[in-house]
């Protein structure tokens, strides 16, 4: 299940904000709407809650998205594209800083997280883990997986531009039929 696509369909403002610098606010609104009361739910817990969401919870998510849109528009964001621009500018700024300073820290962290993520995956596949330690390793794997996704997005960009391009092509094709 692609969590981003589901959230983006039901709640485009919240879905777009999740990947950017105001992702914390978007996550709080998302969790409140679907009834997650835990302070810091994992991506897996959010995915599970959305997969099991009732129609009322999806309606609450849609309402939360509308409220979030009004809040973001009050802050000066005219549309969802403005939010994506902030996230893209944030990544571009970080990349620009890395180029200007020649700082190896982001690359070293990216390598360490990648090795850690795949190392834990291999470890979990190779060894039988006692149930008492399984939860700790699952939390570690979830955290490393989330960090790895952020690294891939940082170095290779997000799929938001690709999605927008696909939508534009679809519109152009439907206009020519």
Secondary structure, DSSP 8 states (H G I E B T S, - for coil): --HHHHHHHH-HHHHHHHTSTTHHHHHHHHHHHHT---TT--HHHHHHHHHT--HHHHHHHHHHHHHHHHHHHHTT--SHHHHHHHHHHHHHHHHHHHHHH---HHHHHHHHHHHHHHHHHHHHHHS---HHHHHHHHHHHHHHHHHHHHHHHHHH--SHHHHHHHHHHHHHHHHT-
